[in-house]
Amino acid sequence: MGRFISVAVLVASLTLPALSTEISNPARKAAYISGAVHNGIMDAKHQFWDEQAASGAFDSARFSAIEDFTPCVDGFAGEFRCNNIDLYSFYTHAELGSTVGQGSSSWGWVHEGREFIIIAQADGAAIAEVTQEGKLDYLGRLPKTPEAANAIWRELRVLDHYLVVGSEAVNHHVQIFDLLKVLDITPEEKPKTFNPATDLTALWTGLPIGRTHNIVINWDLGYIIAVGSQPRTSEFRSGLVFIDISNVTNPTLAGFEASAGYVHDAQCLLYKGPDVRYLGNDICYGYNEDRLVIYNVTDRANARVISQTSYEGAAYTHQGWVLDTEDQRFLILDDELDERNGRRARCRRPRGDLHLGYLRPREPKQTGFYKSVDRTVDHNQYVHEGKAYQSNYGNGLRVLDISSIPSDPTGSGVQEIGFFDIYPEDDNQPSNGSLQFVGTWSSYPYLPSGFIIINTIERGAYVVKLKEVTIQV
């Protein structure tokens, strides 16, 4: 699972033969189209996580909360390796109301100056307020849909004051929950467990078997996209599924785009980039297993593919983000499988990579990449104010300064300016890490206070903050 900026940055232009190699091998292509590659990844994760569960690794109660500020000094904050990132607090999944743990996604919400974080777990989502001191005040939780099994793959986002939750569990469907309800929780009620049968604003049941890999939000236009729904043989083909919430109590299907097949993750927004033909159009950047797919979804009932582009070393195109939503010339993406199967661009060593790309919707090109120092598998990353915040499984949170990319799209100017390693169990392994699916799944860097929330698979949620850093030019 390559990373996009703390993992790999697509910056240097690819030669046509390199692109051709990645996208034209019929046997490889068939393995992606059929779902064999994705199923192989999920099977490997299931097997490993089942072993972890049997060993007690998911018993977060064996850890203790940390409520004292712990600065990063001489490369450590307590037992955790770090650089330029201080630890403010930590809470276990058990303390955040989960009986099974297995943390995954996370997203924030700000209301009248108050900051909140939602922590996804296999059995639901914990909702907490982030205090001015960098602590979590656990308010309550939204459990999974009762008809669904526990599933670590729980992705959530926030649109206005609505929490939107999807899951890989069959019959989970898409939950829409009004976060304003948490404002009414009294100290005596805390923590309050909401009833998913009666407290939801809506439950959208329009997916074939109620299962989706990810939830995407177009914040510019205010609608939801479910991606990676199952099965791949349905009319949606696991592609982009658009959900209209103009009447939030009665969400409806607004259309779908199935021709490019399975979408693992995406970013959808109004286009503000170098190609004047698409200015103001509704564009989705899809991370489709073996390639980047760019869609024009302005007419969601008749969405279409603009381009499909692979890149050097493509193994599993996982997730990415544009560098600047107001100037969409570049994006970064990560590859989740390249370290594990040895397909990393120009390097045999298993380090997290980040790929950089120049964005003209009809003809995007890889411009370069960034290779991490430590051994790891990269997962999700988000860009905020010229920095990429990457969750890299056992290597924790990595923060990259990517402000140099517009002037040097090769990625050679990208610098890691901070990290916080939340999984000390693998620190004694070569290059301070492993290629296992442990540690952090996601982090959320957009709170106005500067606090970053790291959600981890085994332990729980960390509240950290990046120190003021002087960038070396």
Backbone hydrogen bonds, N-H to C=O, Kabsch-Sander energy under -0.5 kcal/mol:
donor,donor_aa,acceptor,acceptor_aa,energy
2,G,335,D,-9.9
3,R,353,D,-1.5
8,A,3,R,-2.4
8,A,353,D,-5.8
11,V,9,V,-1.0
11,V,367,T,-0.9
14,L,366,Q,-0.5
19,L,15,T,-1.9
20,S,16,L,-2.9
21,T,17,P,-2.3
22,E,18,A,-1.5
23,I,19,L,-1.7
24,S,20,S,-1.9
29,K,25,N,-2.8
30,A,26,P,-2.5
31,A,27,A,-1.6
32,Y,28,R,-1.4
33,I,29,K,-2.6
34,S,30,A,-2.4
35,G,31,A,-0.5
35,G,32,Y,-0.8
36,A,31,A,-0.9
37,V,31,A,-1.8
39,N,35,G,-3.0
40,G,36,A,-2.0
41,I,37,V,-1.9
42,M,38,H,-2.6
43,D,39,N,-2.8
44,A,40,G,-2.1
45,K,41,I,-2.3
46,H,42,M,-3.0
47,Q,43,D,-2.7
48,F,44,A,-2.2
49,W,45,K,-3.3
50,D,46,H,-2.7
51,E,47,Q,-1.8
52,Q,48,F,-2.4
53,A,49,W,-2.8
54,A,50,D,-2.3
55,S,51,E,-1.5
56,G,52,Q,-0.6
56,G,53,A,-1.2
57,A,52,Q,-2.3
59,D,56,G,-1.7
60,S,58,F,-1.7
62,R,59,D,-1.9
63,F,60,S,-2.0
66,I,90,F,-2.1
70,T,87,L,-3.4
73,V,71,P,-0.8
73,V,76,F,-2.8
76,F,73,V,-1.5
77,A,80,F,-2.6
80,F,77,A,-1.6
81,R,79,E,-0.5
82,C,75,G,-1.9
83,N,419,F,-2.3
86,D,465,K,-2.3
87,L,70,T,-2.4
88,Y,86,D,-0.5
88,Y,463,V,-3.1
89,S,463,V,-1.5
90,F,66,I,-2.5
91,Y,461,A,-2.3
93,H,459,R,-2.1
96,L,92,T,-1.2
97,G,94,A,-1.6
98,S,93,H,-2.5
102,Q,457,I,-1.0
103,G,456,T,-0.8
103,G,457,I,-1.3
104,S,105,S,-0.5
104,S,120,A,-2.0
105,S,154,R,-1.2
107,W,118,I,-1.7
109,W,116,F,-2.1
111,H,114,R,-2.6
114,R,111,H,-2.3
115,E,130,V,-0.6
116,F,109,W,-2.8
117,I,128,A,-2.8
118,I,107,W,-2.9
119,I,117,I,-0.5
119,I,126,A,-2.8
120,A,105,S,-2.4
120,A,118,I,-0.6
121,Q,124,G,-3.1
122,A,101,G,-2.3
124,G,121,Q,-1.5
125,A,142,L,-2.0
126,A,119,I,-2.7
127,I,140,G,-3.2
128,A,117,I,-2.5
129,E,137,D,-2.4
130,V,115,E,-2.9
131,T,129,E,-0.7
131,T,135,K,-2.8
134,G,131,T,-1.8
137,D,129,E,-3.0
137,D,135,K,-0.5
138,Y,136,L,-0.8
139,L,127,I,-2.2
140,G,127,I,-1.7
141,R,192,K,-2.1
142,L,125,A,-2.5
144,K,123,D,-1.7
148,A,145,T,-2.2
151,A,122,A,-1.9
154,R,152,I,-1.9
155,E,166,G,-1.6
157,R,164,V,-2.0
159,L,162,Y,-2.7
162,Y,159,L,-2.5
163,L,161,H,-0.5
163,L,177,F,-3.3
164,V,157,R,-3.1
165,V,175,Q,-2.3
166,G,155,E,-2.9
168,E,153,W,-2.0
171,N,209,I,-2.7
172,H,169,A,-1.5
172,H,210,G,-0.8
173,H,210,G,-2.8
174,V,204,W,-2.1
175,Q,165,V,-2.4
175,Q,173,H,-0.6
176,I,202,A,-2.3
177,F,163,L,-2.6
179,L,161,H,-2.9
179,L,177,F,-0.8
180,L,161,H,-0.5
181,K,178,D,-1.7
182,V,179,L,-1.7
183,L,180,L,-1.1
184,D,181,K,-1.0
185,I,182,V,-1.2
189,E,186,T,-0.7
190,K,186,T,-1.4
192,K,139,L,-2.6
194,F,141,R,-2.6
194,F,192,K,-0.7
198,T,195,N,-1.1
199,D,195,N,-3.5
201,T,176,I,-2.2
202,A,176,I,-1.8
204,W,174,V,-2.6
205,T,203,L,-0.6
209,I,230,Q,-0.8
212,T,167,S,-2.8
213,H,227,V,-1.0
214,N,227,V,-2.2
216,V,225,I,-3.1
218,N,223,Y,-2.3
219,W,217,I,-0.9
222,G,218,N,-2.1
223,Y,218,N,-1.1
224,I,243,I,-2.0
225,I,216,V,-3.0
226,A,241,V,-2.5
227,V,214,N,-2.1
228,G,238,S,-1.4
230,Q,211,R,-1.4
234,S,231,P,-1.5
237,R,234,S,-1.0
239,G,236,F,-2.3
240,L,257,E,-1.5
241,V,226,A,-1.8
242,F,240,L,-0.5
242,F,255,G,-2.5
243,I,224,I,-3.2
244,D,242,F,-0.5
244,D,252,T,-3.1
248,V,246,S,-0.6
250,N,247,N,-2.3
252,T,244,D,-2.0
254,A,242,F,-2.8
255,G,242,F,-0.8
257,E,240,L,-2.2
261,G,258,A,-1.8
263,V,238,S,-2.4
264,H,287,Y,-2.1
265,D,287,Y,-0.9
267,Q,285,Y,-1.6
269,L,283,I,-2.5
271,Y,281,N,-3.0
276,V,274,P,-0.9
278,Y,275,D,-2.0
279,L,276,V,-0.8
280,G,271,Y,-2.5
281,N,278,Y,-2.6
283,I,269,L,-2.5
283,I,281,N,-0.8
284,C,295,Y,-1.8
285,Y,267,Q,-3.0
286,G,284,C,-0.7
286,G,293,V,-3.9
287,Y,265,D,-2.9
288,N,286,G,-0.9
288,N,291,R,-2.2
289,E,287,Y,-0.5
289,E,317,T,-1.4
290,D,288,N,-2.7
292,L,309,T,-3.5
293,V,286,G,-2.7
293,V,291,R,-0.5
294,I,307,S,-2.3
295,Y,284,C,-2.8
295,Y,293,V,-0.5
296,N,304,R,-2.7
297,V,282,D,-2.9
297,V,295,Y,-0.6
300,R,298,T,-0.8
302,N,299,D,-1.9
303,A,300,R,-0.6
304,R,296,N,-2.1
306,I,294,I,-3.3
307,S,294,I,-1.5
309,T,292,L,-2.9
314,A,311,Y,-1.7
317,T,289,E,-3.9
318,H,316,Y,-0.5
318,H,334,D,-2.4
319,Q,334,D,-0.9
321,W,332,I,-2.2
323,L,330,F,-2.5
327,D,324,D,-1.3
328,Q,272,K,-3.8
329,R,327,D,-2.4
330,F,327,D,-0.5
331,L,357,G,-1.9
332,I,321,W,-2.6
333,L,8,A,-0.5
333,L,355,H,-2.3
334,D,319,Q,-2.8
335,D,353,D,-0.5
336,E,1,M,-1.1
336,E,316,Y,-2.3
341,N,337,L,-2.0
342,G,338,D,-0.8
343,R,338,D,-1.2
344,R,338,D,-0.8
347,C,344,R,-1.2
351,R,349,R,-1.9
352,G,374,D,-0.9
354,L,7,V,-4.2
354,L,370,Y,-2.5
355,H,8,A,-0.5
355,H,9,V,-0.6
355,H,333,L,-2.9
356,L,368,G,-2.7
357,G,331,L,-2.5
358,Y,365,K,-3.1
359,L,329,R,-3.7
360,R,358,Y,-0.9
363,E,360,R,-1.4
365,K,358,Y,-1.8
367,T,356,L,-1.9
368,G,11,V,-4.0
368,G,356,L,-1.1
369,F,410,T,-1.4
370,Y,354,L,-2.8
372,S,7,V,-0.5
372,S,352,G,-3.5
375,R,431,S,-1.9
376,T,350,P,-0.6
376,T,374,D,-0.5
378,D,1,M,-2.3
379,H,391,S,-1.9
380,N,441,W,-0.8
382,Y,389,Y,-1.9
384,H,387,K,-2.8
387,K,384,H,-1.0
388,A,400,L,-2.6
389,Y,382,Y,-3.2
389,Y,387,K,-0.5
390,Q,388,A,-0.7
390,Q,398,R,-3.2
391,S,380,N,-3.5
392,N,390,Q,-0.7
392,N,396,G,-2.5
393,Y,440,T,-1.1
394,G,436,Q,-0.6
395,N,392,N,-2.8
396,G,393,Y,-2.2
397,L,420,F,-2.1
398,R,390,Q,-2.5
399,V,418,G,-3.0
400,L,388,A,-2.6
400,L,398,R,-0.5
401,D,415,Q,-3.6
402,I,386,G,-2.2
402,I,400,L,-0.8
403,S,386,G,-0.6
405,I,402,I,-1.7
407,S,404,S,-0.7
408,D,404,S,-2.4
411,G,408,D,-1.6
414,V,411,G,-1.4
415,Q,401,D,-1.6
417,I,399,V,-2.4
417,I,415,Q,-0.6
418,G,399,V,-1.2
419,F,83,N,-1.8
420,F,397,L,-2.4
421,D,81,R,-2.7
422,I,420,F,-0.8
423,Y,394,G,-0.5
426,D,423,Y,-1.3
427,D,424,P,-1.8
429,Q,426,D,-1.6
432,N,429,Q,-1.8
433,G,430,P,-1.2
438,V,436,Q,-1.7
440,T,393,Y,-1.9
441,W,455,N,-1.5
442,S,455,N,-1.2
444,Y,453,I,-2.3
447,L,451,F,-0.6
450,G,447,L,-1.9
452,I,464,V,-3.3
453,I,444,Y,-1.7
454,I,452,I,-0.5
454,I,462,Y,-2.4
455,N,442,S,-2.2
455,N,453,I,-0.6
456,T,460,G,-2.0
457,I,439,G,-3.6
461,A,91,Y,-2.5
462,Y,454,I,-2.3
463,V,89,S,-2.8
464,V,452,I,-2.6
464,V,462,Y,-0.5
465,K,86,D,-1.8
466,L,450,G,-0.5
467,K,84,N,-3.1
471,I,469,V,-0.6
473,V,471,I,-0.5
